[in-house]
Amino acid sequence: MNQNWHGTLIRHLLLLVTACLLVGLITGDYGWSMAVGLGIYLAWTLKQLLRMHNWLREHKPDEPPPDGYGLWGDVFDSIYHQQRRDQRVHARLQAVIDRIQESTAALRDAVIMLDSDGNLEWWNRAAETLLGLKTPQDSGQPVTNLVRHPRFKDYFEQNNYAEPLEIPSPINDRVRVQLLITRYGNNEHLMLVRDVTRIHQLEQMRKDFVANVSHELRTPLTVICGYLETLIDNAEGMNPRWVRALQQMQQQSERMQALLNDLLLLAKLEATDYPSDNQPVVVSTLLQIIKNDALALSAQRKQRITLSIVNEAKLKGSESELRSAFSNLVFNAVKYTQAEGTIHIRWWDDEQGAHMSVQDSGPGIETKHLPRLTERFYRVDSSRASNTGGTGLGLAIVKHVLLRHRGTLEIVSVVGKGCTFTCHFAPAQVINS
């Protein structure tokens, strides 16, 4: 096309020069003829440029360019054809966008698009039902201003969206929603929200059932344990076979009591999101007490237990819950570490928050078991776990305590070299002395 325009321009100039020369031949003044001819051509060209400028400035999207002649006619025709091509492409893209919006509008799950700063860009109808978003006044608003649950604010700001978040709906506390955020494009966010009320109700029924059964079993089990203790205390002259049976019954009843206590503790931890007694906890003193208890537990096994306190940072939370979590980790290390083995407890803080680790020289755990260690009743080796008298709920309790204290559990293990369990707490939970 550029070559055609170039040839047309040359032909027009040759015709103009020829016409000017003929006029000059007739009038006898070639200079004025050329000047007047070129001036007229320049004025015509400027007029066409002015028409194009006015059209570009004032035209509507579907308005075609003005009519023209000669070279400018070709220019306007080229613009017109390009305009039509752009309109067809735009129509196809708009059709695709309309279909996507129609399909997402029909979804029961909410779809929300956020920019890199977390401001609302677009959402479907389900977002209005589940989160109460309003069109168009909420457009451009930060999502944390509209979904004000504290757990959502922490979840959004931590930039770690590997796991979904479940919270009550902002417009109806009886509706539970699950949120999952995915990054895309230029650090933008795509948030999916679904109604999980039914699943939450079923989970709550399971929790209530476990808590109620555990509570109901506690009284009869206490009676059984009391009578067994009385019988064993008065076992003089009794057949040794009966004494042995009574002792085994007492051992198993105590184990059942420990199991019920752990189930009731888990039910209590799951009842609320955060500890009710959110007070500063002196972790160094707490770990020293747990270390002394661990030394008493491992006295016959001659294990070496050390404690390293790098600083005196405190934690906001429940001392009883933190004691339960930390002691579970330390006592597990005592149970599964061989005689004369080493166990090292460490407490420190840095820019990422505060950390407590328990490192042992035990047999270690295979990598395939690590993701499931915090599940209820999951056992790496059921026979070995039974021998230690564990309930299979210790690490589940640790997980729930850490969740309530904005913490995470990291497990590193090498078979034959031992394990390291590390509790990481967010900087917001740390109180520096």
Salt bridges, closest charged atoms under 4 A:
GLU58 OE2 - ARG57 NH2 3.28
ASP109 OD2 - ARG194 NH2 3.45
ASP154 OD2 - ARG406 NE 2.92
GLU157 OE2 - LYS153 NZ 2.60
GLU166 OE2 - ARG176 NE 3.54
GLU166 OE2 - HIS200 ND1 3.07
GLU203 OE2 - ARG206 NH2 2.41
GLU270 OE2 - ARG376 NH2 2.03
GLU270 OE2 - HIS400 NE2 3.31
ASP273 OD1 - ARG151 NH1 3.30
GLU319 OE2 - ARG323 NH2 3.49
GLU321 OE2 - ARG404 NH2 2.73
ASP350 OD1 - HIS355 NE2 2.85
GLU366 OE1 - LYS368 NZ 3.80
GLU375 OE1 - ARG372 NH2 2.99
GLU410 OE1 - HIS424 NE2 2.66
